[in-house]
Amino acid sequence: MLYISLLMIAVLIGASLIFSGYDRKRLKYTYKMKGFNNFFYPFACWLYRHFVKGHTQKRLDLIRQLYPAADPEKIQEEKYLKNITYALILLLTVNAASIALCITGQGNDFLEGDYKIQRNALGGGSKSFELEASIDEESIPVEVTVGEKRLSEEEISWLQEQCHIYIDTHVLGENMDLNCITCPLNFMSEIPEYSVTLFWETSDYLLIGMDGTVKNQELKAPLTVQIKAVCTYFDISWEYRRDVTVYPAKQESAQGIREEIYEALAISEDRTISENYLILPRKIGGKSVSWSQSSSFGPGALVIAGCMIVVLLFVREGEGYLKAQKKRSQELFLEYPVFVHKVVLLLETGMTPKAVWSRIISDYNKTIEEGGPRKYVYEEMIMAANEMKYGVTETAAYENFGRRCGLSQYLRFSSILIQSVKTGARGMGRMLSDAKDEAVVMRQESAKRLGEEAGTKLLFPMIILLGVVMFIVMIPAFMSMNL
């Protein structure tokens, strides 16, 4: 995993350096690159143009609907450049973290050559690993305990000397000398450095307890006591003996195939106890065994998690567009009655559809200048007016307007406007009246629906208030009953 992460970082940084000059002037002028953007934007732009841009026509149409007055290609490019840059930074970060895990040892593979696990050195203790034993395509989870490396028989005498030196140094506790004991002795239960356990005995338990306490409060004269420690190193034991002189206290004073696996592991443990590695068995019960590490969160999992976050980053972007599209459709639906009333009212005064169009746009621009909110329907009207300004026929502009709005109501009303342009005012009164009545019905239905939604949203707060009121009323009642 270490080499994969190093390779990915080298590829990311190398590609960013190679493409650092790609369309740099335009990007710097258009998006004002700063910090990491200045380094990754050119490479992100290259990735966008070669792998993304050709597959985003549907999203481009959606952006064109959501932002009718803006350049949809610029908006889409900016959003993708940001997301690709975030993805590159995220991949760089998780791979750097993966390398750090490998270096510190937390993510290192412990299974070497598929059949070897390194033991801890003397005093390092045992360690357990989760492995999977595969026999006849059946995978069995196994917990393997690897004991520390043991000393050979020739090294035991050296161990005994080291243990005696260690005990002599630490057994005194706060005392200065074995010939003058007045304070409790330090009867340690083990020597961690050498994996040696100790069991203590004394010749006089009334004077020196098995825990090293010294009971010399009533002692009148110095008394010699022998202390003994039974030192055990796995299956080897020896004794440590010392004579100490206690002085009176101062007046201050942790079935089947699984069992076979564990049995084979125990045999292998005994055979390789003096070696640096535990050799895992290659055959159990006459069947071949292959070993693999149980899955755990390490460098590989960190990189996979980073890649998943990158995918979720783009999924979240798509969901954002869908929510914006839903909000746009809802706004167009609610604004339709107002839009129809404005158009019908002005048409009934004798104005032409084109003049009505210009008048509504003029009023909308004044509202925007005064700080009013932007509305999708009027932005689409502005786009239709711009189309007529640059040579598109009036009927085609109205047809495009209805298609861009995307709701059946706008399509029907745009067909009324097209017919008005083609035939004049003849027969328009009835159609405008029907459109007006439809708008009134839509307004009533939308008001009713919004009221129902508001009631549903208020249901939970009302339940909470009811609970509070019941609590306030019932607590005093229960208190009075207890009285």
C-alpha positions in Angstrom: 0.0 0.0 0.0 2.9 2.3 0.7 4.2 2.1 -2.9 0.7 2.6 -4.3 0.1 5.7 -2.3 3.6 7.1 -3.3 2.7 6.3 -6.9 -0.6 8.1 -6.7 0.9 11.2 -5.1 3.7 11.2 -7.7 1.1 11.0 -10.5 -1.1 13.7 -9.0 1.7 16.2 -8.4 3.5 15.3 -11.7 0.4 15.7 -13.8 -0.4 19.0 -12.1 3.1 20.3 -12.8 3.0 19.0 -16.5 -0.4 20.8 -17.1 0.4 23.9 -15.0 0.4 26.1 -18.1 -2.7 24.6 -19.7 -5.1 27.6 -20.5 -3.6 29.3 -17.5 -4.1 32.9 -18.6 -7.8 32.5 -19.2 -8.4 30.6 -16.0 -6.5 33.2 -13.9 -8.5 36.0 -15.5 -11.9 34.3 -15.4 -11.7 32.5 -12.0 -9.0 34.5 -10.1 -7.1 31.4 -9.0 -5.6 31.5 -5.5 -3.8 29.0 -3.3 -4.3 25.4 -4.2 -6.6 26.5 -7.1 -3.6 28.2 -8.7 -1.8 24.8 -8.7 -4.6 22.3 -9.6 -7.0 24.4 -11.8 -5.0 23.9 -15.1 -4.9 20.1 -14.6 -8.6 20.1 -13.5 -9.4 22.1 -16.6 -7.6 19.5 -18.8 -9.5 16.6 -17.1 -12.8 18.5 -17.5 -12.4 19.1 -21.2 -11.1 15.6 -22.1 -13.2 13.4 -19.9 -16.3 15.3 -18.6 -17.4 18.1 -20.9 -18.7 15.8 -23.7 -21.0 14.0 -21.3 -22.8 16.9 -19.6 -25.3 18.1 -22.2 -28.3 17.3 -20.0 -26.8 19.1 -17.0 -26.0 22.1 -19.3 -29.6 22.3 -20.3 -30.6 22.2 -16.6 -28.2 25.0 -15.8 -29.6 27.0 -18.7 -33.0 26.7 -17.1 -31.8 27.6 -13.6 -29.7 30.6 -14.6 -31.4 31.9 -17.8 -29.5 35.3 -17.7 -26.0 33.8 -17.2 -23.6 31.8 -19.3 -24.4 28.2 -18.6 -21.1 26.8 -19.9 -19.1 29.1 -17.7 -21.2 28.1 -14.6 -20.8 24.4 -15.4 -17.1 24.7 -16.0 -16.6 26.6 -12.7 -18.5 24.1 -10.7 -16.7 21.1 -12.2 -13.3 22.8 -11.8 -14.0 23.3 -8.1 -15.2 19.7 -7.6 -12.3 18.2 -9.6 -9.8 20.4 -7.6 -11.4 19.3 -4.3 -11.2 15.7 -5.5 -7.5 16.0 -6.4 -6.7 17.7 -3.0 -8.7 14.9 -1.2 -6.8 12.1 -3.0 -3.5 13.8 -2.3 -4.4 14.1 1.4 -5.7 10.5 2.0 -2.6 9.1 0.2 -0.3 11.2 2.3 -2.2 10.0 5.4 -1.8 6.4 4.1 1.9 6.9 3.8 2.1 8.2 7.3 0.2 5.1 8.6 2.6 2.8 6.8 5.7 4.7 8.2 4.5 4.7 11.8 3.8 1.0 11.5 0.0 1.1 12.1 -0.7 0.1 8.5 2.2 -2.3 7.8 1.3 -5.8 6.7 2.4 -8.3 9.3 2.1 -11.4 7.2 5.4 -11.9 5.4 5.6 -14.2 2.5 2.0 -15.5 3.3 3.4 -17.9 5.9 5.5 -15.9 8.4 4.7 -13.5 11.2 7.6 -11.8 13.0 7.8 -12.3 16.8 8.3 -9.5 19.3 11.8 -9.4 20.8 12.5 -10.5 24.4 10.1 -8.8 26.7 7.9 -7.6 23.9 5.1 -10.0 24.9 2.6 -11.9 22.8 0.6 -10.3 20.0 -2.6 -11.4 18.3 -3.7 -11.1 14.7 -7.0 -11.8 12.9 -6.2 -14.1 9.9 -8.3 -16.1 7.5 -7.3 -19.7 6.7 -8.5 -20.9 3.3 -9.0 -24.6 2.9 -10.7 -26.1 -0.2 -12.0 -22.6 -1.1 -13.5 -22.3 2.4 -12.4 -19.3 4.4 -12.2 -19.6 8.2 -11.5 -16.6 10.4 -8.8 -17.5 13.0 -7.2 -15.5 15.8 -3.4 -16.2 15.9 -1.4 -15.5 19.0 2.3 -15.1 18.4 4.5 -15.4 21.4 7.6 -13.3 21.9 11.0 -14.8 20.9 12.3 -17.0 23.7 15.9 -17.4 24.8 17.8 -20.6 24.1 19.2 -22.8 26.9 22.6 -21.2 26.6 21.1 -17.8 27.2 19.1 -18.7 30.3 22.1 -18.2 32.7 22.5 -14.7 31.3 18.8 -14.1 31.9 19.1 -15.2 35.5 22.0 -12.8 36.1 20.1 -9.9 34.6 17.0 -10.7 36.6 19.0 -10.8 39.9 20.5 -7.5 39.1 17.1 -6.0 38.3 15.6 -7.4 41.6 18.5 -6.2 43.7 18.0 -2.7 42.2 14.2 -2.5 42.6 13.3 -4.6 45.6 14.6 -2.0 48.1 11.8 0.4 47.5 12.5 3.4 49.7 15.1 1.6 51.8 18.8 2.3 51.3 20.3 -1.2 52.0 19.2 -4.8 52.5 20.8 -4.7 55.9 18.6 -1.9 57.1 15.0 -2.4 56.2 12.5 0.0 57.7 10.1 0.7 54.8 8.0 -1.6 52.7 9.9 -3.7 50.1 9.0 -3.7 46.4 7.8 -7.2 45.7 7.2 -6.8 42.0 5.1 -9.5 40.3 7.0 -9.4 37.0 10.0 -8.1 35.1 8.5 -6.9 31.8 11.8 -6.4 30.1 12.5 -10.2 30.3 9.0 -11.7 30.5 9.8 -13.1 33.9 7.1 -13.6 36.6 7.9 -13.5 40.3 6.2 -15.2 43.3 7.5 -14.1 46.7 7.9 -15.9 50.0 9.4 -14.9 53.3 10.7 -16.8 56.3 8.6 -14.7 58.6 5.2 -13.6 57.3 4.5 -11.8 60.5 7.4 -9.4 59.9 7.5 -9.2 56.1 4.2 -10.0 54.2 4.0 -11.6 50.8 3.2 -8.1 49.3 6.4 -6.6 50.8 4.8 -4.8 53.7 7.1 -4.5 56.7 5.4 -4.9 60.1 8.0 -3.6 62.4 5.9 -1.3 64.6 6.3 -3.5 67.6 9.8 -4.8 66.8 12.3 -4.1 69.6 15.6 -5.2 68.0 16.9 -5.8 64.5 15.9 -9.2 63.0 17.2 -11.1 60.0 14.5 -12.5 57.6 15.1 -14.4 54.4 13.1 -13.3 51.3 12.7 -15.6 48.3 11.4 -15.0 44.8 10.4 -17.9 42.5 11.4 -16.6 39.1 9.5 -18.2 36.1 10.4 -17.7 32.5 7.7 -19.6 30.6 8.5 -23.3 31.7 11.8 -22.5 33.4 12.0 -21.6 37.1 14.8 -20.6 39.5 15.0 -19.0 43.0 16.3 -15.7 44.1 17.2 -15.5 47.8 18.4 -12.7 50.0 18.8 -12.2 53.7 17.5 -8.8 54.9 17.7 -7.2 58.3 14.6 -5.5 59.5 15.0 -2.7 62.0 12.4 -1.4 64.4 10.0 1.2 63.0 11.0 4.7 63.6 8.7 6.6 66.0 7.7 8.9 63.2 6.2 7.6 61.7 -6.1 -12.3 30.2 -14.3 -28.7 17.7 -13.6 -29.2 14.5 -11.3 -27.5 11.9 -10.9 -24.5 14.1 -9.5 -26.7 16.9 -7.1 -28.4 14.5 -5.9 -25.0 13.3 -5.2 -23.9 16.9 -3.5 -27.2 17.7 -1.3 -26.8 14.6 -0.5 -23.2 15.6 0.5 -24.4 19.1 2.9 -27.0 17.7 4.4 -24.4 15.3 4.8 -22.0 18.2 6.8 -24.6 20.2 9.0 -25.5 17.3 9.9 -21.9 16.4 10.0 -20.4 19.9 13.7 -19.5 19.6 13.4 -18.1 16.1 12.6 -14.6 15.0 9.4 -15.6 13.2 6.4 -17.9 13.8 6.1 -20.2 10.8 2.4 -20.7 10.1 1.4 -24.2 9.1 1.0 -24.9 5.4 -1.1 -28.0 5.9 -3.7 -28.9 8.5 -5.3 -32.4 8.5 -3.6 -33.2 5.2 -5.1 -30.2 3.5 -3.3 -27.1 2.3 -3.8 -23.8 4.1 -3.3 -20.3 2.8 -3.2 -17.4 5.1 -4.4 -13.8 4.6 -4.8 -10.8 6.9 -8.3 -10.1 8.1 -9.6 -6.8 6.8 -9.0 -3.8 9.0 -9.0 -0.1 8.6 -5.5 0.8 7.4 -3.9 2.7 4.5 -5.9 0.8 1.8 -9.2 1.5 3.6 -8.2 5.1 4.0 -7.6 5.5 0.2 -10.8 3.7 -0.6 -12.7 5.9 1.8 -11.2 9.0 0.1 -12.2 7.7 -3.3 -15.8 7.2 -2.0 -15.9 10.7 -0.7 -14.8 11.9 -4.2 -17.7 10.0 -5.8 -20.1 11.4 -3.2 -18.8 14.9 -3.9 -20.1 14.7 -7.5 -23.3 12.9 -6.5 -24.0 15.7 -4.0 -23.5 18.2 -6.8 -26.1 16.4 -9.0 -28.6 16.3 -6.1 -28.1 20.0 -5.7 -29.1 20.6 -9.3 -32.2 18.4 -8.9 -33.3 20.3 -5.8 -32.7 23.6 -7.6 -34.8 22.3 -10.6 -37.6 21.3 -8.2 -37.5 24.7 -6.6 -37.6 26.4 -10.0 -40.6 24.3 -11.1 -42.5 25.1 -7.9 -41.7 28.9 -8.3 -42.9 28.8 -11.9 -46.1 27.0 -10.9 -46.9 29.5 -8.1 -46.0 32.6 -10.3 -48.2 31.5 -13.2 -51.4 33.1 -12.0 -49.7 36.4 -11.4 -48.0 36.2 -14.8 -51.3 35.4 -16.6 -53.2 38.2 -14.9 -50.5 40.8 -15.9 -50.5 39.7 -19.5 -54.3 39.4 -19.9 -54.8 42.8 -18.2 -52.4 44.6 -20.5 -53.7 42.7 -23.6 -57.3 43.8 -22.7 -56.2 47.4 -22.9 -55.4 47.0 -26.6 -51.6 46.5 -26.4 -49.9 44.1 -28.7 -48.3 41.0 -27.2 -44.8 42.3 -27.9 -45.6 45.6 -26.2 -47.1 43.7 -23.2 -43.9 41.7 -23.1 -41.7 44.8 -23.0 -43.9 46.5 -20.4 -43.7 43.5 -18.0 -39.9 43.2 -18.4 -39.6 47.0 -17.7 -41.6 46.7 -14.5 -39.6 43.7 -13.4 -36.2 45.5 -14.0 -37.4 48.4 -11.8 -38.3 45.9 -9.1 -34.8 44.3 -9.3 -33.2 47.8 -9.1 -35.2 48.4 -5.9 -33.8 45.2 -4.3 -36.7 42.8 -5.2 -36.2 39.1 -5.8 -35.4 37.6 -9.1 -38.1 35.4 -10.6 -37.5 32.6 -13.2 -40.5 33.4 -15.3 -39.4 37.0 -15.9 -35.8 36.0 -16.5 -37.2 33.7 -19.2 -39.2 36.6 -20.6 -36.0 38.7 -20.8 -34.3 35.8 -22.7 -37.2 35.7 -25.1 -37.0 39.5 -25.6 -33.3 39.1 -26.3 -34.0 36.4 -28.9 -36.5 38.8 -30.7 -33.9 41.5 -30.5 -31.3 39.4 -32.3 -33.5 38.3 -35.1 -35.7 35.4 -33.8 -39.3 35.7 -34.9 -41.9 36.7 -32.3 -43.8 33.4 -32.5 -40.6 31.4 -32.2 -39.5 33.4 -29.2 -42.9 32.7 -27.5 -42.6 29.0 -28.4 -39.1 28.8 -26.9 -40.3 30.6 -23.8 -43.0 28.0 -23.1 -40.6 25.2 -23.8 -37.9 26.5 -21.5 -40.4 27.0 -18.7 -41.2 23.3 -19.0 -44.7 23.4 -17.5 -47.9 22.6 -19.5 -49.5 25.8 -18.4 -46.8 28.0 -19.9 -46.9 25.9 -23.1 -50.7 26.5 -23.5 -50.4 30.2 -22.8 -47.5 30.6 -25.2 -49.7 29.0 -27.9 -52.4 31.6 -27.1 -49.8 34.4 -27.6 -48.6 32.8 -30.9 -52.2 32.7 -32.2 -52.7 36.3 -31.1 -49.7 37.3 -33.2 -50.9 35.3 -36.2 -54.6 36.1 -36.2 -54.8 39.4 -34.2 -57.4 40.0 -31.6 -60.1 38.0 -33.4 -61.4 35.2 -31.1 -58.8 36.0 -28.4 -61.3 37.2 -25.8 -62.6 33.7 -25.0 -59.2 32.1 -24.9 -57.8 34.8 -22.6 -60.9 34.4 -20.4 -60.3 30.7 -20.1 -56.6 31.2 -19.3 -57.6 33.8 -16.7 -60.1 31.3 -15.1 -57.5 28.6 -15.1 -55.1 30.9 -13.3 -57.7 31.6 -10.7 -58.3 27.9 -10.1 -54.5 27.3 -9.9 -54.1 30.1 -7.4 -56.8 28.5 -5.2 -55.3 25.0 -5.5 -51.8 26.2 -4.7 -53.1 28.2 -1.7 -54.9 25.1 -0.4 -51.8 22.9 -0.9 -49.5 25.3 0.8 -51.9 25.5 3.7 -51.9 21.7 4.0 -48.1 21.6 3.9 -47.9 24.3 6.6 -50.3 22.3 8.8 -48.2 19.2 8.4 -45.0 21.1 9.3 -46.8 22.5 12.4 -47.9 19.1 13.6 -44.7 18.2 15.4 -44.3 21.5 17.2 -47.9 21.2 18.4 -47.3 17.8 19.7 -44.3 19.1 21.7 -46.4 22.0 23.1 -49.1 19.5 24.1 -46.5 17.4 25.9 -45.2 20.5 27.7 -48.7 21.5 28.8 -49.5 18.0 30.0 -46.2 17.9 31.9 -47.0 21.3 33.6 -50.5 20.1 34.5 -49.7 16.6 35.6 -46.6 17.1 37.8 -48.4 19.3 40.4 -51.3 16.8 40.4 -49.0 13.8 41.1 -47.1 15.8 43.8 -50.4 16.6 45.5 -51.4 12.9 45.4 -48.1 11.9 47.1 -48.8 14.4 49.8 
